[in-house]
């Protein structure tokens, strides 16, 4: 070997290397990503040169990257057949000319203690010192001799003409003398994991060459056979050996099993980046296989969207819709999305929240950008305009993918069963795509009880005189099907949608209309039905007739209700509880009360439903109650009946009772009256007297005891 020449690192590089060597950083594994990316770039350069001058590949046409772990010497080698470096390149690129990003990178590293963004500043090579005490770079350029660059991350480095190693032909080999505690990077499995995670889709083959112990059958030599025979004679074994014969009757040679060390060459990145190919040339089976390797799912995807965006911004993407939702789809601590971000086929991250909205967290796939800087930090991501363009395009393509799924009814039913909550969350959150997402909503209704119907189909079934899309929210389909609010609407032939998923309450607050038709809740005040003039006139007369009863009921109920009105929304029930037009519905109030971390004051009290007690003017109970009030508005029975009607209406309208025991006591007293029992008989039978009610007085058939 010729005499080594010693050079001093430029001050900034020496400082950078000192920072890397002496500090403790997380994710040290990124060194392999950086060195493989550099190797890929070097191969790119020689390949580009060969387009104009094919003779540059005479020194080696096989373009690949090779990783060789040497467990005995604790050395990890990464070799490429790229362009290589001359002596001047080694001195300039690896030591004396600091890249412009060096200082900026050092400042960022001291702040974040995160080395993963090193390549962003053009100093990725120095990440080798995260794991190595000493680094050797052996390089051969077509225009120069083979040289060795060597440094232990001190103040200087040496460059020597290589006369000891075999010729590389062309390219670079980096030898990392690993630190004592980082020998894990010599393990076959660890290297495979890091390469699969970060560099699986590099354009050039990455080979791992390891020594493995294998078992082989070898023929037994004659001398060994004779020794075995003597041993048998000595032991006087009476076992006659039967030698195997082949089909021709010839004796087969005896063999024995021995263990040998064998060199195994395995290609690590056999899954090719199919997103770089033309979609027309890719079969469904290839997409399915790629999806399974990407997600570890055992089922084929329900749908796939493969597209590229060109122009000012260039990126390619493949998006998949799974067949079923994961059990932890909305788990708070779960990873926010399943989109892997690549830059020029190098894996960057899979937890980039800015690349896709939360409501699309079930979509899996990759995005490979040509324009993003390699090794993005989170701060850069948040400020990067390119990312906003990528996000906008991904959402647009996802909506297109869902539209394609909707063309097949069976497939869409599977999709909607699994991901309906996500679509509704999208309606709530994504104002730009709300109208498109509304097309995917499906509900049961009064005219489509057993089969889900779309809003589009609902609109086509609307009669000419129907102005609104009617819906009712509730805890379950069974609860809303028997709701008193549907009575008049059913009689008039108007269809009502059943919204029984808790998230429907949130979505419908944002989805004000569909195709110009306003959505109206049938449980809220202010709903106007299309009546003819005779019906309106008759209704106005009834309202005037029941005014004394309304004012009496308001006096009895006090602050429990905001007002008492006559309503035409019911036709069979005596009364209902309506909520204010702009407050929470009864169902929303139930949902908010169930929140574990709800605010008992503040917003809850502000948004809580303003209750309106609605009376059905033609019901016998209301007519008789009107007569009682007209005869004696201070009758004790009136007070008790009003309370009982109010609490019954609360339940049938979807509310919960503030004091269920009081309501129960009223019912028990009615049962006693029906059985002609008095309190004394109940007490003697061991029953507990109601603390909420005074003793019973003499009653007649038309008289009930008041219970407070």
C-alpha positions in Angstrom: 0.0 0.0 0.0 1.3 3.5 -0.8 1.9 6.0 1.9 -1.4 7.6 3.2 -1.9 11.3 2.8 -3.5 13.1 5.7 -6.1 15.9 5.3 -7.9 17.9 7.9 -11.7 18.1 8.0 -13.2 21.5 7.5 -14.2 23.0 10.9 -18.0 22.6 10.3 -17.7 19.0 9.2 -15.4 18.1 12.2 -18.0 19.7 14.5 -20.8 17.8 12.8 -19.0 14.5 13.2 -18.3 15.2 16.8 -21.9 16.0 17.4 -23.0 12.7 15.8 -20.4 10.6 17.5 -20.8 12.0 21.1 -24.5 12.5 21.3 -27.2 9.8 21.8 -29.8 9.9 19.0 -32.8 7.8 18.4 -33.5 5.8 15.2 -29.8 5.0 14.4 -31.1 2.6 11.7 -31.4 5.5 9.2 -27.7 5.2 8.5 -28.5 2.3 6.2 -31.2 4.2 4.4 -28.8 7.1 3.7 -26.0 4.9 2.5 -28.3 2.9 0.2 -29.8 6.1 -1.2 -26.4 7.5 -1.9 -25.5 4.2 -3.6 -28.6 4.4 -5.7 -27.8 7.9 -6.7 -24.3 6.8 -7.7 -25.7 4.1 -9.9 -28.2 6.6 -11.4 -25.3 8.8 -12.4 -23.4 6.1 -14.3 -26.6 4.9 -15.9 -27.3 8.5 -17.2 -23.8 8.7 -18.5 -24.2 5.4 -20.3 -27.1 6.8 -22.3 -24.7 9.0 -24.2 -21.6 6.9 -23.8 -22.2 3.2 -23.5 -18.5 2.5 -23.0 -18.6 3.7 -19.4 -20.3 0.4 -18.4 -17.4 -1.7 -19.9 -16.0 -1.8 -16.3 -19.2 -3.5 -15.1 -22.7 -3.8 -16.6 -24.4 -5.2 -13.5 -26.0 -2.3 -11.6 -26.7 -3.3 -8.0 -26.1 -2.7 -4.3 -24.6 -5.4 -2.1 -24.6 -5.6 1.7 -22.0 -7.9 3.4 -21.9 -8.3 7.2 -18.6 -9.7 8.6 -19.4 -11.0 12.1 -15.8 -12.0 12.8 -14.3 -8.5 12.3 -17.5 -6.6 13.2 -17.6 -4.9 9.8 -20.7 -4.0 7.7 -19.9 -3.3 4.0 -22.2 -1.6 1.6 -21.0 -1.8 -2.0 -22.4 -0.3 -5.2 -21.5 -0.5 -8.9 -22.2 3.2 -9.4 -20.0 6.0 -10.8 -17.4 5.8 -8.1 -15.2 8.7 -6.9 -11.8 9.9 -7.9 -9.1 10.9 -5.4 -10.2 14.5 -5.7 -13.9 13.6 -5.2 -13.1 11.7 -2.0 -11.2 14.6 -0.6 -13.7 17.3 -1.6 -17.0 15.4 -1.1 -16.1 13.7 2.1 -14.0 16.2 4.0 -12.9 19.6 3.0 -15.8 21.3 1.2 -18.7 21.5 3.6 -22.2 21.3 2.1 -24.3 24.4 2.5 -26.7 22.5 4.8 -24.2 21.3 7.3 -24.6 24.2 9.8 -28.4 24.3 9.5 -28.5 20.5 10.1 -26.4 20.8 13.2 -28.6 23.5 14.7 -31.7 21.4 14.0 -30.2 18.3 15.5 -29.2 20.0 18.7 -32.8 21.2 19.0 -34.7 18.0 18.1 -32.2 15.2 19.0 -33.5 13.6 15.8 -31.0 12.4 13.2 -33.6 11.0 10.8 -33.6 14.1 8.6 -29.9 14.2 7.9 -30.3 13.6 4.2 -32.4 16.7 3.9 -29.2 18.8 4.3 -27.0 16.8 1.9 -24.8 15.3 4.6 -26.3 11.8 4.8 -23.0 10.0 4.5 -22.0 11.2 8.0 -24.9 9.2 9.5 -22.5 6.3 9.2 -20.9 7.6 12.4 -24.1 6.9 14.3 -23.1 3.2 14.4 -19.4 3.1 13.4 -16.2 4.0 15.2 -14.2 4.0 11.9 -15.4 4.3 8.3 -13.4 3.2 5.2 -14.6 4.3 1.7 -13.0 2.3 -1.1 -13.8 3.8 -4.5 -12.9 3.3 -8.1 -13.8 5.8 -10.8 -13.4 5.0 -14.5 -11.0 8.0 -14.8 -8.8 7.2 -11.8 -7.1 4.6 -9.7 -8.8 2.8 -6.7 -8.4 4.8 -3.5 -9.2 4.3 0.2 -10.6 7.1 2.3 -10.4 6.4 6.0 -11.4 8.3 9.2 -12.2 7.6 12.8 -14.3 10.8 13.1 -11.5 12.9 14.5 -10.1 16.1 13.1 -8.6 14.5 10.0 -8.8 11.7 7.5 -6.4 9.8 5.2 -6.6 9.0 1.4 -4.4 6.2 0.1 -4.0 4.5 -3.3 -5.5 1.0 -2.8 -3.0 -1.8 -3.5 -4.3 -4.3 -1.0 -8.0 -4.9 -1.8 -9.3 -6.6 -4.9 -10.3 -4.2 -7.7 -13.9 -3.0 -7.6 -13.9 -2.5 -11.3 -16.1 0.5 -10.8 -18.1 1.9 -7.8 -17.7 2.4 -4.1 -17.6 0.1 -1.0 -18.2 1.6 2.4 -16.9 -0.4 5.3 -18.3 0.4 8.7 -16.3 -0.8 11.8 -19.3 -1.0 14.1 -19.4 0.2 17.7 -19.3 -2.6 20.4 -23.0 -2.2 21.4 -24.4 -2.0 17.8 -23.5 -5.4 16.5 -27.2 -6.0 15.9 -26.7 -4.4 12.5 -24.6 -7.5 11.5 -27.6 -9.7 12.1 -29.4 -11.0 8.9 -32.9 -10.3 10.3 -32.1 -6.8 11.4 -30.6 -5.8 8.1 -33.6 -7.3 6.3 -36.1 -5.4 8.5 -34.3 -2.0 7.9 -34.1 -2.5 4.2 -37.7 -3.6 3.9 -38.9 -0.6 5.9 -36.8 2.1 4.3 -35.4 0.9 0.9 -37.7 -1.8 -0.3 -38.6 0.0 -3.5 -35.1 1.3 -4.5 -34.8 0.9 -8.3 -31.8 -1.3 -8.2 -31.5 -4.8 -6.7 -30.1 -4.9 -3.1 -28.3 -8.1 -2.3 -27.5 -9.4 1.1 -24.6 -11.9 1.3 -24.4 -13.9 4.5 -22.6 -17.0 5.7 -25.1 -19.8 6.7 -24.6 -23.2 8.2 -26.2 -25.8 5.9 -26.5 -29.6 6.1 -25.3 -31.6 3.1 -25.0 -35.2 2.2 -21.6 -36.3 1.1 -20.3 -39.7 -0.1 -18.4 -41.8 2.6 -14.8 -42.4 1.6 -13.4 -46.0 1.5 -11.0 -45.5 4.4 -13.8 -44.3 6.6 -15.9 -47.3 5.5 -13.1 -49.7 6.4 -12.8 -48.1 9.9 -16.5 -48.5 10.4 -16.3 -52.2 9.5 -13.4 -52.9 11.9 -15.4 -51.2 14.7 -18.4 -53.5 13.9 -16.2 -56.6 14.0 -14.8 -55.6 17.4 -18.3 -55.1 18.8 -19.3 -58.4 17.2 -22.4 -56.9 15.9 -24.8 -59.4 14.4 -26.6 -56.9 12.2 -26.4 -57.5 8.5 -26.3 -54.2 6.6 -28.6 -54.0 3.5 -27.2 -51.6 1.0 -29.5 -49.6 -1.1 -29.9 -50.5 -4.7 -31.1 -48.4 -7.5 -33.5 -49.5 -10.2 -30.8 -51.1 -12.3 -29.7 -53.2 -9.3 -26.5 -51.4 -8.8 -25.4 -50.5 -5.3 -25.8 -46.8 -4.3 -22.8 -45.1 -2.7 -23.0 -44.6 1.0 -23.5 -41.0 2.2 -23.3 -39.1 5.4 -24.6 -35.7 6.5 -22.2 -33.0 7.4 -22.6 -29.3 8.3 -20.9 -26.7 6.1 -20.7 -23.0 5.9 -22.2 -21.7 2.7 -22.3 -18.2 1.2 -26.0 -17.2 0.5 -26.8 -14.3 -1.9 -30.4 -13.1 -1.4 -32.1 -10.2 -3.1 -34.0 -8.1 -0.5 -36.1 -5.9 -2.6 -37.9 -8.3 -4.9 -41.3 -6.5 -4.5 -41.1 -4.0 -7.3 -42.6 -0.5 -7.1 -45.6 -1.2 -9.4 -46.8 2.3 -9.0 -44.1 3.4 -11.5 -45.6 1.3 -14.2 -48.5 2.1 -16.5 -51.8 1.0 -14.8 -53.0 -0.6 -18.1 -50.1 -3.1 -18.0 -50.9 -4.3 -14.4 -53.1 -7.2 -13.7 -55.6 -7.4 -10.8 -53.5 -10.3 -9.3 -50.4 -8.0 -9.2 -52.4 -5.3 -7.4 -53.7 -7.9 -4.9 -50.2 -9.3 -4.2 -48.8 -5.8 -3.8 -51.6 -4.8 -1.4 -51.0 -7.9 0.7 -47.2 -7.3 0.9 -47.9 -3.6 1.8 -50.5 -4.2 4.5 -50.1 -7.8 5.7 -53.8 -8.3 5.0 -54.9 -11.8 4.0 -57.8 -10.6 1.9 -57.8 -9.0 -1.5 -58.7 -5.3 -1.5 -62.2 -4.2 -2.4 -61.0 -1.5 -4.8 -57.8 0.1 -6.1 -57.0 3.5 -7.5 -53.7 3.9 -9.4 -52.9 7.4 -10.7 -50.1 9.9 -11.3 -50.1 13.7 -11.2 -47.9 15.7 -13.5 -47.3 19.3 -14.2 -45.8 21.7 -11.6 -46.0 18.8 -9.1 -45.2 15.2 -9.9 -46.2 12.2 -7.8 -47.5 8.7 -8.2 -49.9 6.9 -5.9 -51.8 3.7 -5.4 -54.7 3.7 -3.0 -56.6 0.6 -1.7 -59.9 0.2 0.0 -59.9 -2.8 2.3 -62.8 -5.3 2.4 -63.4 -4.8 6.1 -62.8 -2.3 8.8 -60.1 -3.0 11.5 -61.4 -3.4 15.0 -59.5 -0.3 16.2 -60.5 2.0 13.3 -61.4 4.9 15.6 -59.0 4.0 18.5 -57.6 7.3 19.8 -54.0 6.1 20.2 -53.9 4.4 16.8 -51.7 5.6 14.0 -53.7 8.2 12.2 -53.4 6.9 8.7 -52.1 4.0 6.5 -50.5 6.0 3.7 -46.8 5.4 3.3 -44.8 8.4 2.0 -41.9 7.8 -0.3 -39.6 10.3 -2.0 -38.0 8.8 -5.2 -38.9 5.3 -3.9 -37.2 5.8 -0.6 -39.5 5.4 2.4 -39.8 8.5 4.5 -42.7 8.0 6.9 -46.1 6.3 7.5 -47.5 8.7 10.1 -47.8 11.9 8.1 -51.0 13.4 9.3 -51.0 16.2 6.7 -51.2 13.8 3.7 -54.8 12.5 4.3 -57.7 13.6 6.5 -58.8 11.6 9.5 -62.0 10.4 7.9 -60.0 8.5 5.3 -57.9 6.7 7.9 -59.0 3.3 6.5 -57.5 3.9 3.1 -54.2 2.2 2.6 -51.5 2.8 0.0 -48.4 4.7 -1.0 -47.5 8.1 -2.3 -44.2 8.5 -4.1 -43.2 12.1 -4.8 -40.4 13.4 -7.0 -40.5 16.9 -5.7 -40.4 16.6 -1.9 -37.0 17.0 -0.2 -35.6 13.7 1.0 -35.9 13.1 4.8 -38.6 15.5 5.7 -38.8 16.8 9.2 -42.3 17.4 10.7 -41.7 21.1 10.7 -41.0 21.1 6.9 -44.0 18.9 6.3 -46.4 21.3 8.0 -45.1 24.2 5.9 -44.8 22.4 2.6 -47.3 23.5 0.0 -46.6 20.4 -2.1 -48.1 18.3 0.6 -51.4 20.3 0.5 -51.6 19.6 -3.2 -51.0 15.9 -2.6 -53.7 15.8 0.1 -56.2 17.5 -2.2 -55.5 15.0 -5.0 -55.7 11.9 -2.7 -59.1 13.0 -1.3 -60.3 13.6 -4.9 -59.1 10.1 -6.0 -60.6 8.4 -3.0 -64.0 9.9 -3.8 -63.7 8.6 -7.3 -62.7 5.2 -6.0 -65.9 5.1 -3.8 -68.0 6.1 -6.8 -66.6 3.1 -8.7 -67.4 0.8 -5.8 -71.0 2.2 -5.8 -71.5 1.0 -9.3 -71.6 -2.6 -7.9 -74.5 -2.9 -5.4 -73.1 -5.9 -3.5 -69.6 -4.4 -3.2 -71.0 -1.1 -2.1 -73.1 -2.8 0.6 -69.9 -4.4 2.0 -68.1 -1.0 1.8 -70.9 0.9 3.5 -71.3 -1.7 6.3 -67.6 -1.4 7.1 -66.9 2.3 6.5 -70.3 4.2 6.8 -69.0 6.0 9.9 -66.0 7.3 7.9 -68.2 8.7 5.2 -70.5 10.4 7.7 -67.4 11.8 9.5 -66.3 13.1 6.1 -69.7 14.8 5.6 -69.2 16.5 9.0 -65.5 17.6 8.5 -64.9 18.0 4.7 -66.9 21.0 3.5 -65.3 20.9 0.0 -66.4 17.3 -0.7 -69.6 17.3 1.4 -72.0 17.3 -1.6 -70.2 14.4 -3.3 -70.0 12.4 -0.1 -73.8 12.9 0.5 -74.3 10.7 -2.6 -72.8 7.7 -0.7 -75.1 8.1 2.4 -77.7 5.3 2.8 -80.5 5.1 5.3 -83.7 3.0 6.1 -86.9 5.0 5.8 -90.7 4.7 6.2 -90.9 3.5 2.5 -87.7 1.5 2.6 -87.8 -0.3 5.9 -85.7 -3.4 5.0 -83.4 -2.0 2.4 -81.1 1.1 2.6 -82.0 3.9 0.3 -79.9 6.8 -1.0 -80.7 10.5 -0.8 -80.9 10.5 -4.6 -83.5 7.8 -4.6 -85.4 9.6 -1.9 -85.6 12.8 -4.0 -86.9 10.9 -7.0 -89.7 9.5 -4.9 -90.8 12.9 -3.5 -94.2 14.2 -4.4 -94.5 17.5 -6.2 -95.9 19.3 -3.1 -93.2 18.0 -0.8 -90.6 20.8 -0.2 -88.3 19.1 2.3 -86.3 15.9 2.9 -87.7 14.7 6.2 -85.6 12.7 8.7 -85.9 11.5 12.3 -83.0 10.7 14.7 -83.2 8.1 17.4 -81.4 5.4 19.4 -82.5 2.5 17.2 -84.6 1.7 14.2 -87.2 0.1 16.3 -87.5 3.2 18.5 -88.0 5.6 15.5 -90.3 3.3 13.6 -92.9 3.6 16.4 -92.3 7.3 17.0 -95.4 9.5 17.3 -93.7 12.1 15.1 -94.3 9.8 12.0 -98.1 9.5 12.4 -99.2 12.5 10.3 -96.3 12.3 7.8 -97.2 8.6 7.1 -100.8 9.5 6.7 -100.0 12.2 4.2 -97.6 9.8 2.3 -94.4 11.7 3.1 -91.2 9.5 3.4 -89.1 9.9 6.5 -85.4 8.8 6.7 -84.3 6.9 9.9 -81.0 8.3 11.2 -80.1 5.9 14.1 -76.2 6.1 14.1 -74.9 8.6 16.8 -72.6 10.2 14.1 -75.7 10.9 12.0 -76.6 13.7 14.5 -73.2 15.4 13.8 -73.3 14.8 10.0 -76.8 16.2 9.5 -75.9 19.4 11.3 -73.5 20.1 8.5 -75.5 18.7 5.6 -78.1 21.4 5.4 -79.5 20.4 2.0 -79.2 17.9 -0.9 -79.9 18.8 -4.5 -81.6 22.0 -3.4 -83.9 20.2 -1.0 -83.5 21.3 2.7 -83.2 18.6 5.3 -85.8 18.9 8.1 -86.0 17.1 11.4 -89.6 15.9 12.2 -88.9 16.2 15.9 -88.2 19.9 15.9 -90.5 22.8 16.2 -91.3 24.9 13.1 -92.0 22.0 10.7 -94.7 23.0 8.3 -96.7 20.4 6.4 -98.2 21.1 3.1 -101.9 21.4 4.1 -104.8 22.7 2.0 -106.7 25.9 2.9 -109.6 24.0 4.6 -107.3 22.1 6.8 -105.4 25.2 7.8 -108.6 27.1 8.6 -109.8 24.2 10.8 -106.5 23.9 12.5 -106.5 27.7 13.4 -110.0 27.3 15.0 -108.8 24.4 17.1 -105.7 26.4 18.3 -107.9 29.2 19.4 -110.3 26.7 21.1 -107.5 25.1 23.1 -105.8 28.3 24.2 -107.2 28.1 27.8 -106.0 24.5 28.1 -102.5 25.4 26.8 -102.1 28.2 29.3 -103.3 26.0 32.2 -100.8 23.2 31.3 -98.0 25.8 31.1 -98.9 27.0 34.6 -98.8 23.4 35.9 -95.5 22.4 34.2 -93.8 25.8 34.8 -90.1 25.8 33.8 -90.1 22.2 32.5 -91.4 23.5 29.1 -90.8 26.7 27.2 -94.3 26.8 25.8 -97.4 24.7 25.1 -98.8 24.6 21.6 -101.4 22.8 19.5 -99.6 20.7 16.8 -100.7 18.9 13.7 -97.6 16.7 13.5 -99.3 13.8 15.4 -102.6 12.1 14.6 -102.9 9.2 17.0 -100.9 10.2 20.2 -102.4 12.8 22.5 -99.1 14.8 22.9 -95.4 15.0 22.1 -92.4 17.0 23.2 -90.9 19.1 20.4 -87.4 20.6 20.6 -86.3 24.1 19.5 -85.4 24.5 15.9 -81.7 25.4 16.6 -80.9 23.4 19.7 -80.1 19.8 20.3 -82.7 17.2 19.4 -83.8 14.7 22.1 -81.4 12.1 20.6 -78.5 14.6 20.5 -79.1 15.4 24.2 -79.0 11.7 25.0 -75.7 11.3 23.1 -74.1 14.4 24.8 -75.2 13.2 28.3 -73.4 9.9 27.6 -70.1 11.6 27.0 -67.5 10.5 29.6 -65.8 13.9 29.7 -68.8 16.1 29.1 -69.1 19.6 30.5 -72.1 19.5 32.8 -72.5 23.3 32.6 -71.5 25.7 29.9 -72.2 24.4 26.4 -74.4 21.6 27.7 -76.9 23.9 29.4 -76.7 26.4 26.5 -77.4 23.8 23.8 -79.9 21.6 25.8 -83.2 21.3 24.1 -85.9 24.0 24.7 -88.9 21.8 25.1 -92.3 22.6 23.6 -95.3 20.5 24.7 -97.4 19.8 21.7 -101.1 18.8 22.0 -103.1 16.9 19.4 -106.4 18.7 19.3 -108.6 15.8 18.1 -107.5 13.2 20.7 -110.2 12.2 23.2 -107.9 12.6 26.2 -107.1 16.2 25.2 -110.8 17.0 24.5 -111.8 15.6 27.9 -108.9 17.5 29.6 -110.2 20.7 28.0 -113.6 20.1 29.4 -112.2 19.5 32.9 -110.2 22.8 32.7 -113.3 24.6 31.5 -115.3 23.2 34.5 -112.6 23.9 37.1 -109.0 24.8 36.2 -107.9 24.3 39.8 -109.1 20.7 39.9 -106.3 18.5 41.5 -106.9 15.8 39.0 -105.9 18.1 36.1 -102.5 18.8 37.7 -101.8 15.0 38.1 -103.0 14.2 34.6 -100.8 16.9 33.0 -97.7 15.6 34.8 -98.4 12.1 33.7 -99.1 13.1 30.1 -95.9 15.2 30.1 -93.6 12.4 31.4 -95.2 9.8 29.0 -94.6 12.2 26.1 -91.0 12.7 27.2 -90.4 8.9 26.9 -92.2 8.5 23.6 -90.4 11.6 22.1 -86.9 10.1 22.9 -86.0 12.0 26.1 -84.9 10.5 29.4 -86.7 11.2 32.6 -85.0 13.3 35.2 -86.7 11.4 38.0 -87.9 8.0 36.9 -89.0 6.9 40.4 -91.5 9.7 40.6 -93.0 8.6 37.2 -93.0 5.0 38.5 -94.9 6.1 41.6 -97.6 7.8 39.5 -98.0 4.6 37.5 -98.2 2.4 40.6 -100.9 4.6 42.0 -102.9 4.3 38.8 -102.5 0.5 39.1 -103.8 0.7 42.7 -106.8 2.7 41.5 -107.5 0.2 38.8 -107.4 -2.6 41.3 -109.5 -0.7 43.8 -106.7 -0.7 46.4 -106.1 2.0 49.0 -102.8 2.8 50.7 -103.6 1.0 53.9 -103.9 -2.3 52.1 -100.6 -1.7 50.3 -98.8 -0.9 53.5 -100.2 -3.9 55.3 -98.9 -6.1 52.5 -95.5 -4.9 53.3 -95.3 -2.2 50.5 -93.4 1.0 51.1 -95.6 4.1 51.0 -94.5 6.7 48.5 -92.5 9.5 50.1 -93.2 11.7 47.1 -97.0 11.6 47.3 -99.6 12.5 50.0 -102.1 9.9 51.2 -104.9 8.9 48.9 -108.2 10.7 49.2 -111.6 9.3 48.3 -111.6 8.9 44.5 -114.3 8.4 41.9 -114.0 6.9 38.5 -113.2 10.3 37.1 -110.9 11.5 39.9 -107.2 10.7 40.6 -105.1 11.7 43.6 -102.5 14.4 42.9 -98.9 13.3 43.3 -96.2 15.8 43.5 
